[in-house]
Amino acid sequence: MVGAGGLGSPAAFYLAGAGVGVIGTLQATEAIKCAVGRGQLLTDRLLTYDALSMRFRTVTVQRQADCPLCGANPTIVDVHHG
């Protein structure tokens, strides 16, 4: 919502839309690299994006050994719709 209680201005609204496009393109690129088995994936790394300064930063992250999704003994192994 542009205006009071929203993004503040039309310019901020359009900047947010452009940011969504940039991140979507990066996610699609990552998915294609995974599907074709080429390139370096962002495994164990977090990519941050500052749209105002047009800067990207990569931060190395470590998996938590007790994480139920990606830890040493995962308990979440399937997606159920319900």
PDB file with SEQRES, HELIX, SHEET and CRYST1 records, atoms N, CA, C and O in Angstrom:
SEQRES   1 A   82  MET VAL GLY ALA GLY GLY LEU GLY SER PRO ALA ALA PHE          
SEQRES   2 A   82  TYR LEU ALA GLY ALA GLY VAL GLY VAL ILE GLY THR LEU          
SEQRES   3 A   82  GLN ALA THR GLU ALA ILE LYS CYS ALA VAL GLY ARG GLY          
SEQRES   4 A   82  GLN LEU LEU THR ASP ARG LEU LEU THR TYR ASP ALA LEU          
SEQRES   5 A   82  SER MET ARG PHE ARG THR VAL THR VAL GLN ARG GLN ALA          
SEQRES   6 A   82  ASP CYS PRO LEU CYS GLY ALA ASN PRO THR ILE VAL ASP          
SEQRES   7 A   82  VAL HIS HIS GLY                                              
HELIX    1 AA1 PRO A   10  VAL A   36  1                                  27    
SHEET    1 AA1 2 ARG A  45  ASP A  50  0                                        
SHEET    2 AA1 2 ARG A  55  THR A  60 -1                                        
CRYST1    1.000    1.000    1.000  90.00  90.00  90.00 P 1           1          
ATOM      1  N   MET A   1       0.832  -1.174   0.000  1.00  0.00           N  
ATOM      2  CA  MET A   1       0.000   0.000   0.000  1.00  0.00           C  
ATOM      3  C   MET A   1       0.879   1.241   0.000  1.00  0.00           C  
ATOM      4  O   MET A   1       1.742   1.389   0.865  1.00  0.00           O  
ATOM      5  N   VAL A   2       0.676   2.103  -0.929  1.00  0.00           N  
ATOM      6  CA  VAL A   2       1.423   3.344  -1.001  1.00  0.00           C  
ATOM      7  C   VAL A   2       0.727   4.372  -0.128  1.00  0.00           C  
ATOM      8  O   VAL A   2      -0.500   4.476  -0.146  1.00  0.00           O  
ATOM      9  N   GLY A   3       1.499   5.134   0.637  1.00  0.00           N  
ATOM     10  CA  GLY A   3       0.920   6.181   1.467  1.00  0.00           C  
ATOM     11  C   GLY A   3       1.013   5.829   2.934  1.00  0.00           C  
ATOM     12  O   GLY A   3       1.860   5.037   3.347  1.00  0.00           O  
ATOM     13  N   ALA A   4       0.126   6.430   3.723  1.00  0.00           N  
ATOM     14  CA  ALA A   4       0.147   6.247   5.176  1.00  0.00           C  
ATOM     15  C   ALA A   4       0.041   4.781   5.549  1.00  0.00           C  
ATOM     16  O   ALA A   4      -0.877   4.087   5.114  1.00  0.00           O  
ATOM     17  N   GLY A   5       0.977   4.314   6.352  1.00  0.00           N  
ATOM     18  CA  GLY A   5       0.968   2.938   6.810  1.00  0.00           C  
ATOM     19  C   GLY A   5       1.527   1.948   5.805  1.00  0.00           C  
ATOM     20  O   GLY A   5       1.626   0.756   6.096  1.00  0.00           O  
ATOM     21  N   GLY A   6       1.889   2.425   4.637  1.00  0.00           N  
ATOM     22  CA  GLY A   6       2.410   1.530   3.600  1.00  0.00           C  
ATOM     23  C   GLY A   6       3.878   1.770   3.373  1.00  0.00           C  
ATOM     24  O   GLY A   6       4.622   2.029   4.318  1.00  0.00           O  
ATOM     25  N   LEU A   7       4.303   1.687   2.133  1.00  0.00           N  
ATOM     26  CA  LEU A   7       5.709   1.861   1.793  1.00  0.00           C  
ATOM     27  C   LEU A   7       6.144   3.319   1.825  1.00  0.00           C  
ATOM     28  O   LEU A   7       7.344   3.596   1.810  1.00  0.00           O  
ATOM     29  N   GLY A   8       5.217   4.246   1.867  1.00  0.00           N  
ATOM     30  CA  GLY A   8       5.577   5.646   2.034  1.00  0.00           C  
ATOM     31  C   GLY A   8       5.506   6.483   0.786  1.00  0.00           C  
ATOM     32  O   GLY A   8       5.072   7.633   0.854  1.00  0.00           O  
ATOM     33  N   SER A   9       5.908   5.966  -0.341  1.00  0.00           N  
ATOM     34  CA  SER A   9       5.888   6.765  -1.559  1.00  0.00           C  
ATOM     35  C   SER A   9       5.798   5.839  -2.767  1.00  0.00           C  
ATOM     36  O   SER A   9       6.133   4.658  -2.672  1.00  0.00           O  
ATOM     37  N   PRO A  10       5.347   6.372  -3.905  1.00  0.00           N  
ATOM     38  CA  PRO A  10       5.331   5.550  -5.115  1.00  0.00           C  
ATOM     39  C   PRO A  10       6.715   5.028  -5.475  1.00  0.00           C  
ATOM     40  O   PRO A  10       6.846   3.902  -5.955  1.00  0.00           O  
ATOM     41  N   ALA A  11       7.756   5.840  -5.247  1.00  0.00           N  
ATOM     42  CA  ALA A  11       9.114   5.405  -5.566  1.00  0.00           C  
ATOM     43  C   ALA A  11       9.497   4.174  -4.741  1.00  0.00           C  
ATOM     44  O   ALA A  11      10.093   3.235  -5.270  1.00  0.00           O  
ATOM     45  N   ALA A  12       9.158   4.174  -3.454  1.00  0.00           N  
ATOM     46  CA  ALA A  12       9.461   3.023  -2.599  1.00  0.00           C  
ATOM     47  C   ALA A  12       8.684   1.798  -3.053  1.00  0.00           C  
ATOM     48  O   ALA A  12       9.191   0.677  -3.000  1.00  0.00           O  
ATOM     49  N   PHE A  13       7.454   2.014  -3.498  1.00  0.00           N  
ATOM     50  CA  PHE A  13       6.629   0.916  -4.000  1.00  0.00           C  
ATOM     51  C   PHE A  13       7.289   0.258  -5.212  1.00  0.00           C  
ATOM     52  O   PHE A  13       7.370  -0.968  -5.287  1.00  0.00           O  
ATOM     53  N   TYR A  14       7.755   1.062  -6.150  1.00  0.00           N  
ATOM     54  CA  TYR A  14       8.383   0.511  -7.356  1.00  0.00           C  
ATOM     55  C   TYR A  14       9.733  -0.116  -7.042  1.00  0.00           C  
ATOM     56  O   TYR A  14      10.110  -1.114  -7.656  1.00  0.00           O  
ATOM     57  N   LEU A  15      10.460   0.455  -6.100  1.00  0.00           N  
ATOM     58  CA  LEU A  15      11.739  -0.125  -5.698  1.00  0.00           C  
ATOM     59  C   LEU A  15      11.521  -1.504  -5.089  1.00  0.00           C  
ATOM     60  O   LEU A  15      12.287  -2.430  -5.354  1.00  0.00           O  
ATOM     61  N   ALA A  16      10.481  -1.642  -4.278  1.00  0.00           N  
ATOM     62  CA  ALA A  16      10.174  -2.945  -3.678  1.00  0.00           C  
ATOM     63  C   ALA A  16       9.846  -3.964  -4.771  1.00  0.00           C  
ATOM     64  O   ALA A  16      10.291  -5.110  -4.700  1.00  0.00           O  
ATOM     65  N   GLY A  17       9.081  -3.562  -5.768  1.00  0.00           N  
ATOM     66  CA  GLY A  17       8.744  -4.463  -6.873  1.00  0.00           C  
ATOM     67  C   GLY A  17       9.971  -4.893  -7.645  1.00  0.00           C  
ATOM     68  O   GLY A  17      10.095  -6.058  -8.021  1.00  0.00           O  
ATOM     69  N   ALA A  18      10.877  -3.964  -7.884  1.00  0.00           N  
ATOM     70  CA  ALA A  18      12.111  -4.299  -8.594  1.00  0.00           C  
ATOM     71  C   ALA A  18      12.960  -5.261  -7.765  1.00  0.00           C  
ATOM     72  O   ALA A  18      13.583  -6.173  -8.309  1.00  0.00           O  
ATOM     73  N   GLY A  19      12.980  -5.055  -6.448  1.00  0.00           N  
ATOM     74  CA  GLY A  19      13.743  -5.953  -5.568  1.00  0.00           C  
ATOM     75  C   GLY A  19      13.213  -7.371  -5.610  1.00  0.00           C  
ATOM     76  O   GLY A  19      13.984  -8.331  -5.607  1.00  0.00           O  
ATOM     77  N   VAL A  20      11.892  -7.505  -5.651  1.00  0.00           N  
ATOM     78  CA  VAL A  20      11.279  -8.831  -5.760  1.00  0.00           C  
ATOM     79  C   VAL A  20      11.708  -9.490  -7.073  1.00  0.00           C  
ATOM     80  O   VAL A  20      11.975 -10.691  -7.111  1.00  0.00           O  
ATOM     81  N   GLY A  21      11.773  -8.704  -8.141  1.00  0.00           N  
ATOM     82  CA  GLY A  21      12.209  -9.237  -9.431  1.00  0.00           C  
ATOM     83  C   GLY A  21      13.651  -9.706  -9.403  1.00  0.00           C  
ATOM     84  O   GLY A  21      13.975 -10.755  -9.960  1.00  0.00           O  
ATOM     85  N   VAL A  22      14.519  -8.939  -8.759  1.00  0.00           N  
ATOM     86  CA  VAL A  22      15.940  -9.314  -8.656  1.00  0.00           C  
ATOM     87  C   VAL A  22      16.080 -10.621  -7.885  1.00  0.00           C  
ATOM     88  O   VAL A  22      16.768 -11.539  -8.333  1.00  0.00           O  
ATOM     89  N   ILE A  23      15.429 -10.707  -6.727  1.00  0.00           N  
ATOM     90  CA  ILE A  23      15.537 -11.916  -5.895  1.00  0.00           C  
ATOM     91  C   ILE A  23      14.927 -13.118  -6.611  1.00  0.00           C  
ATOM     92  O   ILE A  23      15.473 -14.220  -6.546  1.00  0.00           O  
ATOM     93  N   GLY A  24      13.799 -12.915  -7.292  1.00  0.00           N  
ATOM     94  CA  GLY A  24      13.183 -14.012  -8.051  1.00  0.00           C  
ATOM     95  C   GLY A  24      14.098 -14.538  -9.135  1.00  0.00           C  
ATOM     96  O   GLY A  24      14.184 -15.746  -9.353  1.00  0.00           O  
ATOM     97  N   THR A  25      14.784 -13.628  -9.816  1.00  0.00           N  
ATOM     98  CA  THR A  25      15.735 -14.037 -10.855  1.00  0.00           C  
ATOM     99  C   THR A  25      16.891 -14.831 -10.257  1.00  0.00           C  
ATOM    100  O   THR A  25      17.328 -15.828 -10.833  1.00  0.00           O  
ATOM    101  N   LEU A  26      17.385 -14.390  -9.104  1.00  0.00           N  
ATOM    102  CA  LEU A  26      18.469 -15.122  -8.435  1.00  0.00           C  
ATOM    103  C   LEU A  26      18.016 -16.517  -8.017  1.00  0.00           C  
ATOM    104  O   LEU A  26      18.764 -17.483  -8.167  1.00  0.00           O  
ATOM    105  N   GLN A  27      16.794 -16.629  -7.494  1.00  0.00           N  
ATOM    106  CA  GLN A  27      16.280 -17.937  -7.093  1.00  0.00           C  
ATOM    107  C   GLN A  27      16.112 -18.850  -8.296  1.00  0.00           C  
ATOM    108  O   GLN A  27      16.431 -20.036  -8.221  1.00  0.00           O  
ATOM    109  N   ALA A  28      15.619 -18.317  -9.398  1.00  0.00           N  
ATOM    110  CA  ALA A  28      15.452 -19.123 -10.611  1.00  0.00           C  
ATOM    111  C   ALA A  28      16.804 -19.604 -11.121  1.00  0.00           C  
ATOM    112  O   ALA A  28      16.942 -20.752 -11.545  1.00  0.00           O  
ATOM    113  N   THR A  29      17.791 -18.734 -11.080  1.00  0.00           N  
ATOM    114  CA  THR A  29      19.139 -19.107 -11.519  1.00  0.00           C  
ATOM    115  C   THR A  29      19.699 -20.219 -10.651  1.00  0.00           C  
ATOM    116  O   THR A  29      20.311 -21.160 -11.157  1.00  0.00           O  
ATOM    117  N   GLU A  30      19.490 -20.114  -9.345  1.00  0.00           N  
ATOM    118  CA  GLU A  30      19.972 -21.145  -8.414  1.00  0.00           C  
ATOM    119  C   GLU A  30      19.283 -22.488  -8.699  1.00  0.00           C  
ATOM    120  O   GLU A  30      19.925 -23.538  -8.663  1.00  0.00           O  
ATOM    121  N   ALA A  31      17.986 -22.447  -8.979  1.00  0.00           N  
ATOM    122  CA  ALA A  31      17.243 -23.674  -9.287  1.00  0.00           C  
ATOM    123  C   ALA A  31      17.736 -24.311 -10.583  1.00  0.00           C  
ATOM    124  O   ALA A  31      17.857 -25.534 -10.663  1.00  0.00           O  
ATOM    125  N   ILE A  32      18.018 -23.505 -11.584  1.00  0.00           N  
ATOM    126  CA  ILE A  32      18.526 -24.029 -12.859  1.00  0.00           C  
ATOM    127  C   ILE A  32      19.902 -24.650 -12.660  1.00  0.00           C  
ATOM    128  O   ILE A  32      20.167 -25.731 -13.185  1.00  0.00           O  
ATOM    129  N   LYS A  33      20.786 -23.986 -11.908  1.00  0.00           N  
ATOM    130  CA  LYS A  33      22.108 -24.553 -11.632  1.00  0.00           C  
ATOM    131  C   LYS A  33      21.980 -25.902 -10.941  1.00  0.00           C  
ATOM    132  O   LYS A  33      22.718 -26.835 -11.259  1.00  0.00           O  
ATOM    133  N   CYS A  34      21.051 -26.014 -10.000  1.00  0.00           N  
ATOM    134  CA  CYS A  34      20.830 -27.271  -9.289  1.00  0.00           C  
ATOM    135  C   CYS A  34      20.318 -28.347 -10.243  1.00  0.00           C  
ATOM    136  O   CYS A  34      20.776 -29.489 -10.204  1.00  0.00           O  
ATOM    137  N   ALA A  35      19.371 -27.977 -11.095  1.00  0.00           N  
ATOM    138  CA  ALA A  35      18.759 -28.939 -12.013  1.00  0.00           C  
ATOM    139  C   ALA A  35      19.749 -29.482 -13.036  1.00  0.00           C  
ATOM    140  O   ALA A  35      19.703 -30.663 -13.379  1.00  0.00           O  
ATOM    141  N   VAL A  36      20.636 -28.633 -13.521  1.00  0.00           N  
ATOM    142  CA  VAL A  36      21.578 -29.084 -14.559  1.00  0.00           C  
ATOM    143  C   VAL A  36      22.908 -29.545 -13.978  1.00  0.00           C  
ATOM    144  O   VAL A  36      23.757 -30.060 -14.706  1.00  0.00           O  
ATOM    145  N   GLY A  37      23.096 -29.364 -12.666  1.00  0.00           N  
ATOM    146  CA  GLY A  37      24.325 -29.841 -12.032  1.00  0.00           C  
ATOM    147  C   GLY A  37      25.562 -29.056 -12.413  1.00  0.00           C  
ATOM    148  O   GLY A  37      26.657 -29.615 -12.482  1.00  0.00           O  
ATOM    149  N   ARG A  38      25.400 -27.769 -12.661  1.00  0.00           N  
ATOM    150  CA  ARG A  38      26.542 -26.922 -13.053  1.00  0.00           C  
ATOM    151  C   ARG A  38      26.609 -25.712 -12.134  1.00  0.00           C  
ATOM    152  O   ARG A  38      25.595 -25.290 -11.578  1.00  0.00           O  
ATOM    153  N   GLY A  39      27.791 -25.164 -11.979  1.00  0.00           N  
ATOM    154  CA  GLY A  39      27.970 -23.952 -11.193  1.00  0.00           C  
ATOM    155  C   GLY A  39      28.078 -24.225  -9.709  1.00  0.00           C  
ATOM    156  O   GLY A  39      27.930 -25.361  -9.257  1.00  0.00           O  
ATOM    157  N   GLN A  40      28.335 -23.180  -8.966  1.00  0.00           N  
ATOM    158  CA  GLN A  40      28.489 -23.280  -7.520  1.00  0.00           C  
ATOM    159  C   GLN A  40      27.197 -22.821  -6.855  1.00  0.00           C  
ATOM    160  O   GLN A  40      26.797 -21.666  -6.999  1.00  0.00           O  
ATOM    161  N   LEU A  41      26.549 -23.720  -6.131  1.00  0.00           N  
ATOM    162  CA  LEU A  41      25.304 -23.395  -5.440  1.00  0.00           C  
ATOM    163  C   LEU A  41      25.599 -22.609  -4.159  1.00  0.00           C  
ATOM    164  O   LEU A  41      26.734 -22.592  -3.682  1.00  0.00           O  
ATOM    165  N   LEU A  42      24.593 -21.976  -3.621  1.00  0.00           N  
ATOM    166  CA  LEU A  42      24.733 -21.211  -2.384  1.00  0.00           C  
ATOM    167  C   LEU A  42      24.587 -22.088  -1.144  1.00  0.00           C  
ATOM    168  O   LEU A  42      24.138 -21.617  -0.099  1.00  0.00           O  
ATOM    169  N   THR A  43      24.959 -23.341  -1.253  1.00  0.00           N  
ATOM    170  CA  THR A  43      24.890 -24.266  -0.129  1.00  0.00           C  
ATOM    171  C   THR A  43      25.735 -23.743   1.026  1.00  0.00           C  
ATOM    172  O   THR A  43      26.894 -23.372   0.839  1.00  0.00           O  
ATOM    173  N   ASP A  44      25.148 -23.715   2.221  1.00  0.00           N  
ATOM    174  CA  ASP A  44      25.810 -23.258   3.437  1.00  0.00           C  
ATOM    175  C   ASP A  44      26.223 -21.786   3.375  1.00  0.00           C  
ATOM    176  O   ASP A  44      27.116 -21.355   4.104  1.00  0.00           O  
ATOM    177  N   ARG A  45      25.562 -21.013   2.493  1.00  0.00           N  
ATOM    178  CA  ARG A  45      25.830 -19.577   2.392  1.00  0.00           C  
ATOM    179  C   ARG A  45      24.505 -18.831   2.278  1.00  0.00           C  
ATOM    180  O   ARG A  45      23.526 -19.361   1.751  1.00  0.00           O  
ATOM    181  N   LEU A  46      24.485 -17.615   2.770  1.00  0.00           N  
ATOM    182  CA  LEU A  46      23.316 -16.754   2.699  1.00  0.00           C  
ATOM    183  C   LEU A  46      23.697 -15.533   1.877  1.00  0.00           C  
ATOM    184  O   LEU A  46      24.680 -14.857   2.181  1.00  0.00           O  
ATOM    185  N   LEU A  47      22.927 -15.250   0.845  1.00  0.00           N  
ATOM    186  CA  LEU A  47      23.173 -14.091  -0.006  1.00  0.00           C  
ATOM    187  C   LEU A  47      22.242 -12.969   0.426  1.00  0.00           C  
ATOM    188  O   LEU A  47      21.025 -13.150   0.459  1.00  0.00           O  
ATOM    189  N   THR A  48      22.808 -11.808   0.759  1.00  0.00           N  
ATOM    190  CA  THR A  48      21.988 -10.651   1.113  1.00  0.00           C  
ATOM    191  C   THR A  48      22.098  -9.620   0.004  1.00  0.00           C  
ATOM    192  O   THR A  48      23.105  -9.551  -0.701  1.00  0.00           O  
ATOM    193  N   TYR A  49      21.041  -8.810  -0.144  1.00  0.00           N  
ATOM    194  CA  TYR A  49      20.969  -7.831  -1.216  1.00  0.00           C  
ATOM    195  C   TYR A  49      20.474  -6.506  -0.656  1.00  0.00           C  
ATOM    196  O   TYR A  49      19.408  -6.450  -0.043  1.00  0.00           O  
ATOM    197  N   ASP A  50      21.228  -5.456  -0.859  1.00  0.00           N  
ATOM    198  CA  ASP A  50      20.838  -4.101  -0.472  1.00  0.00           C  
ATOM    199  C   ASP A  50      20.500  -3.358  -1.751  1.00  0.00           C  
ATOM    200  O   ASP A  50      21.394  -2.941  -2.487  1.00  0.00           O  
ATOM    201  N   ALA A  51      19.214  -3.190  -2.017  1.00  0.00           N  
ATOM    202  CA  ALA A  51      18.762  -2.585  -3.272  1.00  0.00           C  
ATOM    203  C   ALA A  51      19.157  -1.113  -3.368  1.00  0.00           C  
ATOM    204  O   ALA A  51      19.419  -0.620  -4.465  1.00  0.00           O  
ATOM    205  N   LEU A  52      19.203  -0.407  -2.243  1.00  0.00           N  
ATOM    206  CA  LEU A  52      19.517   1.015  -2.300  1.00  0.00           C  
ATOM    207  C   LEU A  52      20.960   1.285  -2.690  1.00  0.00           C  
ATOM    208  O   LEU A  52      21.240   2.277  -3.362  1.00  0.00           O  
ATOM    209  N   SER A  53      21.877   0.423  -2.282  1.00  0.00           N  
ATOM    210  CA  SER A  53      23.284   0.613  -2.638  1.00  0.00           C  
ATOM    211  C   SER A  53      23.732  -0.341  -3.745  1.00  0.00           C  
ATOM    212  O   SER A  53      24.874  -0.282  -4.199  1.00  0.00           O  
ATOM    213  N   MET A  54      22.820  -1.224  -4.176  1.00  0.00           N  
ATOM    214  CA  MET A  54      23.130  -2.238  -5.200  1.00  0.00           C  
ATOM    215  C   MET A  54      24.335  -3.087  -4.791  1.00  0.00           C  
ATOM    216  O   MET A  54      25.254  -3.314  -5.578  1.00  0.00           O  
ATOM    217  N   ARG A  55      24.303  -3.547  -3.541  1.00  0.00           N  
ATOM    218  CA  ARG A  55      25.392  -4.384  -3.037  1.00  0.00           C  
ATOM    219  C   ARG A  55      24.852  -5.746  -2.632  1.00  0.00           C  
ATOM    220  O   ARG A  55      23.769  -5.870  -2.060  1.00  0.00           O  
ATOM    221  N   PHE A  56      25.640  -6.755  -2.945  1.00  0.00           N  
ATOM    222  CA  PHE A  56      25.362  -8.120  -2.533  1.00  0.00           C  
ATOM    223  C   PHE A  56      26.433  -8.514  -1.531  1.00  0.00           C  
ATOM    224  O   PHE A  56      27.572  -8.055  -1.607  1.00  0.00           O  
ATOM    225  N   ARG A  57      26.052  -9.373  -0.587  1.00  0.00           N  
ATOM    226  CA  ARG A  57      27.013  -9.878   0.387  1.00  0.00           C  
ATOM    227  C   ARG A  57      26.702 -11.343   0.629  1.00  0.00           C  
ATOM    228  O   ARG A  57      25.537 -11.727   0.735  1.00  0.00           O  
ATOM    229  N   THR A  58      27.732 -12.154   0.716  1.00  0.00           N  
ATOM    230  CA  THR A  58      27.561 -13.572   0.994  1.00  0.00           C  
ATOM    231  C   THR A  58      28.096 -13.861   2.391  1.00  0.00           C  
ATOM    232  O   THR A  58      29.221 -13.493   2.728  1.00  0.00           O  
ATOM    233  N   VAL A  59      27.270 -14.527   3.198  1.00  0.00           N  
ATOM    234  CA  VAL A  59      27.637 -14.867   4.567  1.00  0.00           C  
ATOM    235  C   VAL A  59      27.631 -16.389   4.684  1.00  0.00           C  
ATOM    236  O   VAL A  59      26.666 -17.045   4.294  1.00  0.00           O  
ATOM    237  N   THR A  60      28.700 -16.935   5.218  1.00  0.00           N  
ATOM    238  CA  THR A  60      28.765 -18.376   5.441  1.00  0.00           C  
ATOM    239  C   THR A  60      27.955 -18.721   6.689  1.00  0.00           C  
ATOM    240  O   THR A  60      28.086 -18.068   7.724  1.00  0.00           O  
ATOM    241  N   VAL A  61      27.132 -19.734   6.583  1.00  0.00           N  
ATOM    242  CA  VAL A  61      26.323 -20.186   7.715  1.00  0.00           C  
ATOM    243  C   VAL A  61      26.604 -21.663   7.962  1.00  0.00           C  
ATOM    244  O   VAL A  61      26.977 -22.396   7.045  1.00  0.00           O  
ATOM    245  N   GLN A  62      26.424 -22.088   9.195  1.00  0.00           N  
ATOM    246  CA  GLN A  62      26.644 -23.485   9.538  1.00  0.00           C  
ATOM    247  C   GLN A  62      25.305 -24.133   9.877  1.00  0.00           C  
ATOM    248  O   GLN A  62      24.416 -23.510  10.457  1.00  0.00           O  
ATOM    249  N   ARG A  63      25.193 -25.383   9.502  1.00  0.00           N  
ATOM    250  CA  ARG A  63      23.988 -26.135   9.853  1.00  0.00           C  
ATOM    251  C   ARG A  63      24.008 -26.453  11.335  1.00  0.00           C  
ATOM    252  O   ARG A  63      25.066 -26.663  11.929  1.00  0.00           O  
ATOM    253  N   GLN A  64      22.830 -26.485  11.917  1.00  0.00           N  
ATOM    254  CA  GLN A  64      22.682 -26.870  13.321  1.00  0.00           C  
ATOM    255  C   GLN A  64      22.547 -28.392  13.364  1.00  0.00           C  
ATOM    256  O   GLN A  64      21.689 -28.958  12.686  1.00  0.00           O  
ATOM    257  N   ALA A  65      23.376 -29.045  14.144  1.00  0.00           N  
ATOM    258  CA  ALA A  65      23.367 -30.504  14.213  1.00  0.00           C  
ATOM    259  C   ALA A  65      22.009 -31.059  14.634  1.00  0.00           C  
ATOM    260  O   ALA A  65      21.642 -32.162  14.229  1.00  0.00           O  
ATOM    261  N   ASP A  66      21.249 -30.299  15.451  1.00  0.00           N  
ATOM    262  CA  ASP A  66      19.957 -30.786  15.935  1.00  0.00           C  
ATOM    263  C   ASP A  66      18.771 -30.244  15.129  1.00  0.00           C  
ATOM    264  O   ASP A  66      17.626 -30.365  15.564  1.00  0.00           O  
ATOM    265  N   CYS A  67      19.031 -29.654  13.975  1.00  0.00           N  
ATOM    266  CA  CYS A  67      17.949 -29.124  13.137  1.00  0.00           C  
ATOM    267  C   CYS A  67      17.067 -30.274  12.643  1.00  0.00           C  
ATOM    268  O   CYS A  67      17.585 -31.247  12.096  1.00  0.00           O  
ATOM    269  N   PRO A  68      15.726 -30.180  12.829  1.00  0.00           N  
ATOM    270  CA  PRO A  68      14.840 -31.269  12.409  1.00  0.00           C  
ATOM    271  C   PRO A  68      14.715 -31.411  10.886  1.00  0.00           C  
ATOM    272  O   PRO A  68      14.178 -32.406  10.400  1.00  0.00           O  
ATOM    273  N   LEU A  69      15.206 -30.426  10.140  1.00  0.00           N  
ATOM    274  CA  LEU A  69      15.101 -30.493   8.686  1.00  0.00           C  
ATOM    275  C   LEU A  69      16.423 -30.889   8.026  1.00  0.00           C  
ATOM    276  O   LEU A  69      16.442 -31.749   7.145  1.00  0.00           O  
ATOM    277  N   CYS A  70      17.533 -30.266   8.450  1.00  0.00           N  
ATOM    278  CA  CYS A  70      18.803 -30.514   7.761  1.00  0.00           C  
ATOM    279  C   CYS A  70      19.917 -30.983   8.684  1.00  0.00           C  
ATOM    280  O   CYS A  70      21.073 -31.047   8.267  1.00  0.00           O  
ATOM    281  N   GLY A  71      19.591 -31.312   9.934  1.00  0.00           N  
ATOM    282  CA  GLY A  71      20.598 -31.733  10.901  1.00  0.00           C  
ATOM    283  C   GLY A  71      21.100 -33.153  10.657  1.00  0.00           C  
ATOM    284  O   GLY A  71      20.793 -33.778   9.643  1.00  0.00           O  
ATOM    285  N   ALA A  72      21.865 -33.629  11.597  1.00  0.00           N  
ATOM    286  CA  ALA A  72      22.476 -34.959  11.485  1.00  0.00           C  
ATOM    287  C   ALA A  72      21.432 -36.066  11.421  1.00  0.00           C  
ATOM    288  O   ALA A  72      21.628 -37.055  10.715  1.00  0.00           O  
ATOM    289  N   ASN A  73      20.319 -35.917  12.150  1.00  0.00           N  
ATOM    290  CA  ASN A  73      19.243 -36.910  12.163  1.00  0.00           C  
ATOM    291  C   ASN A  73      17.901 -36.216  11.913  1.00  0.00           C  
ATOM    292  O   ASN A  73      17.131 -36.007  12.850  1.00  0.00           O  
ATOM    293  N   PRO A  74      17.617 -35.859  10.657  1.00  0.00           N  
ATOM    294  CA  PRO A  74      16.394 -35.110  10.367  1.00  0.00           C  
ATOM    295  C   PRO A  74      15.121 -35.901  10.685  1.00  0.00           C  
ATOM    296  O   PRO A  74      15.031 -37.095  10.402  1.00  0.00           O  
ATOM    297  N   THR A  75      14.146 -35.214  11.277  1.00  0.00           N  
ATOM    298  CA  THR A  75      12.851 -35.826  11.554  1.00  0.00           C  
ATOM    299  C   THR A  75      11.783 -35.337  10.573  1.00  0.00           C  
ATOM    300  O   THR A  75      10.726 -35.956  10.450  1.00  0.00           O  
ATOM    301  N   ILE A  76      12.050 -34.244   9.884  1.00  0.00           N  
ATOM    302  CA  ILE A  76      11.145 -33.758   8.831  1.00  0.00           C  
ATOM    303  C   ILE A  76      11.706 -34.271   7.514  1.00  0.00           C  
ATOM    304  O   ILE A  76      12.720 -33.779   7.019  1.00  0.00           O  
ATOM    305  N   VAL A  77      11.033 -35.262   6.959  1.00  0.00           N  
ATOM    306  CA  VAL A  77      11.550 -35.900   5.743  1.00  0.00           C  
ATOM    307  C   VAL A  77      10.531 -35.871   4.601  1.00  0.00           C  
ATOM    308  O   VAL A  77      10.817 -36.354   3.506  1.00  0.00           O  
ATOM    309  N   ASP A  78       9.344 -35.307   4.850  1.00  0.00           N  
ATOM    310  CA  ASP A  78       8.317 -35.309   3.837  1.00  0.00           C  
ATOM    311  C   ASP A  78       7.412 -34.084   4.053  1.00  0.00           C  
ATOM    312  O   ASP A  78       7.319 -33.545   5.156  1.00  0.00           O  
ATOM    313  N   VAL A  79       6.764 -33.673   2.987  1.00  0.00           N  
ATOM    314  CA  VAL A  79       5.824 -32.555   3.073  1.00  0.00           C  
ATOM    315  C   VAL A  79       4.418 -33.125   2.964  1.00  0.00           C  
ATOM    316  O   VAL A  79       4.083 -33.812   1.999  1.00  0.00           O  
ATOM    317  N   HIS A  80       3.604 -32.830   3.970  1.00  0.00           N  
ATOM    318  CA  HIS A  80       2.222 -33.319   3.978  1.00  0.00           C  
ATOM    319  C   HIS A  80       1.299 -32.136   3.790  1.00  0.00           C  
ATOM    320  O   HIS A  80       1.479 -31.090   4.414  1.00  0.00           O  
ATOM    321  N   HIS A  81       0.318 -32.301   2.937  1.00  0.00           N  
ATOM    322  CA  HIS A  81      -0.678 -31.270   2.742  1.00  0.00           C  
ATOM    323  C   HIS A  81      -1.894 -31.631   3.592  1.00  0.00           C  
ATOM    324  O   HIS A  81      -2.363 -32.768   3.555  1.00  0.00           O  
ATOM    325  N   GLY A  82      -2.394 -30.681   4.343  1.00  0.00           N  
ATOM    326  CA  GLY A  82      -3.511 -31.022   5.199  1.00  0.00           C  
ATOM    327  C   GLY A  82      -4.269 -29.886   5.573  1.00  0.00           C  
ATOM    328  O   GLY A  82      -5.253 -30.013   6.301  1.00  0.00           O  
TER     329      GLY A  82                                                      
END                                                                             
